Amino acid sequence: VFLRADDVNRPDFEAAGQRQWVYEMRGKPTPLPYFSLPEDDFDDPDALQTWFESARAAAARNAKPKKKR
């Protein structure tokens, strides 16, 4: 499971030792703004809620405005 991160919540993912989603494009690593969910938190509803709310907030902060038709 990968969750959205930004400059606000990225330190939380890094402090938890989570890995960033990186793929190769034209032979170069390209990091994406997503981090893995800590496996220890999979069975902890409170921890999951905290991580999911953090990721949702990051997505909202980085959402592109919708174009008017």
BAKE-878526 format. One record per residue (C-alpha): residue number from 1; x, y, z; residue in one letter. Coordinates in nm, 3 decimals, always signed. Layout:
N
<r i="NUM" east="X" north="Y" up="Z" aa="A"/>
...
END
This chain:
69
<r i="1" east="+0.000" north="+0.000" up="+0.000" aa="V"/>
<r i="2" east="+0.138" north="+0.339" up="-0.101" aa="F"/>
<r i="3" east="+0.003" north="+0.668" up="+0.032" aa="L"/>
<r i="4" east="+0.034" north="+1.024" up="-0.098" aa="R"/>
<r i="5" east="+0.302" north="+1.237" up="+0.061" aa="A"/>
<r i="6" east="+0.413" north="+1.597" up="+0.030" aa="D"/>
<r i="7" east="+0.652" north="+1.832" up="+0.209" aa="D"/>
<r i="8" east="+0.422" north="+1.843" up="+0.513" aa="V"/>
<r i="9" east="+0.385" north="+1.470" up="+0.585" aa="N"/>
<r i="10" east="+0.696" north="+1.331" up="+0.410" aa="R"/>
<r i="11" east="+0.903" north="+1.356" up="+0.733" aa="P"/>
<r i="12" east="+0.651" north="+1.126" up="+0.906" aa="D"/>
<r i="13" east="+0.696" north="+0.858" up="+0.640" aa="F"/>
<r i="14" east="+1.073" north="+0.897" up="+0.647" aa="E"/>
<r i="15" east="+1.083" north="+0.881" up="+1.029" aa="A"/>
<r i="16" east="+0.883" north="+0.557" up="+1.011" aa="A"/>
<r i="17" east="+1.145" north="+0.417" up="+0.771" aa="G"/>
<r i="18" east="+0.907" north="+0.386" up="+0.478" aa="Q"/>
<r i="19" east="+1.021" north="+0.364" up="+0.119" aa="R"/>
<r i="20" east="+0.926" north="+0.602" up="-0.156" aa="Q"/>
<r i="21" east="+0.779" north="+0.469" up="-0.480" aa="W"/>
<r i="22" east="+1.047" north="+0.505" up="-0.749" aa="V"/>
<r i="23" east="+1.034" north="+0.381" up="-1.107" aa="Y"/>
<r i="24" east="+1.280" north="+0.403" up="-1.393" aa="E"/>
<r i="25" east="+1.215" north="+0.628" up="-1.688" aa="M"/>
<r i="26" east="+1.469" north="+0.630" up="-1.970" aa="R"/>
<r i="27" east="+1.715" north="+0.455" up="-1.741" aa="G"/>
<r i="28" east="+1.688" north="+0.712" up="-1.462" aa="K"/>
<r i="29" east="+1.512" north="+0.664" up="-1.127" aa="P"/>
<r i="30" east="+1.201" north="+0.881" up="-1.099" aa="T"/>
<r i="31" east="+1.065" north="+0.923" up="-0.745" aa="P"/>
<r i="32" east="+0.690" north="+0.969" up="-0.707" aa="L"/>
<r i="33" east="+0.514" north="+1.138" up="-0.414" aa="P"/>
<r i="34" east="+0.398" north="+0.810" up="-0.261" aa="Y"/>
<r i="35" east="+0.537" north="+0.617" up="+0.036" aa="F"/>
<r i="36" east="+0.468" north="+0.267" up="+0.164" aa="S"/>
<r i="37" east="+0.244" north="+0.216" up="+0.465" aa="L"/>
<r i="38" east="+0.424" north="+0.079" up="+0.773" aa="P"/>
<r i="39" east="+0.348" north="-0.295" up="+0.792" aa="E"/>
<r i="40" east="+0.323" north="-0.279" up="+1.171" aa="D"/>
<r i="41" east="+0.023" north="-0.049" up="+1.131" aa="D"/>
<r i="42" east="-0.178" north="-0.279" up="+0.900" aa="F"/>
<r i="43" east="-0.368" north="-0.426" up="+1.196" aa="D"/>
<r i="44" east="-0.400" north="-0.103" up="+1.397" aa="D"/>
<r i="45" east="-0.720" north="+0.084" up="+1.301" aa="P"/>
<r i="46" east="-0.615" north="+0.401" up="+1.482" aa="D"/>
<r i="47" east="-0.275" north="+0.410" up="+1.311" aa="A"/>
<r i="48" east="-0.434" north="+0.337" up="+0.972" aa="L"/>
<r i="49" east="-0.678" north="+0.622" up="+1.018" aa="Q"/>
<r i="50" east="-0.393" north="+0.859" up="+1.103" aa="T"/>
<r i="51" east="-0.191" north="+0.756" up="+0.796" aa="W"/>
<r i="52" east="-0.496" north="+0.770" up="+0.565" aa="F"/>
<r i="53" east="-0.600" north="+1.114" up="+0.691" aa="E"/>
<r i="54" east="-0.246" north="+1.240" up="+0.643" aa="S"/>
<r i="55" east="-0.238" north="+1.106" up="+0.286" aa="A"/>
<r i="56" east="-0.582" north="+1.250" up="+0.207" aa="R"/>
<r i="57" east="-0.471" north="+1.590" up="+0.336" aa="A"/>
<r i="58" east="-0.157" north="+1.572" up="+0.120" aa="A"/>
<r i="59" east="-0.367" north="+1.490" up="-0.184" aa="A"/>
<r i="60" east="-0.603" north="+1.780" up="-0.109" aa="A"/>
<r i="61" east="-0.313" north="+2.023" up="-0.064" aa="R"/>
<r i="62" east="-0.170" north="+1.919" up="-0.400" aa="N"/>
<r i="63" east="-0.493" north="+1.890" up="-0.598" aa="A"/>
<r i="64" east="-0.501" north="+2.080" up="-0.923" aa="K"/>
<r i="65" east="-0.794" north="+2.319" up="-0.954" aa="P"/>
<r i="66" east="-1.073" north="+2.190" up="-1.173" aa="K"/>
<r i="67" east="-1.119" north="+2.373" up="-1.501" aa="K"/>
<r i="68" east="-1.449" north="+2.547" up="-1.559" aa="K"/>
<r i="69" east="-1.637" north="+2.442" up="-1.867" aa="R"/>
END
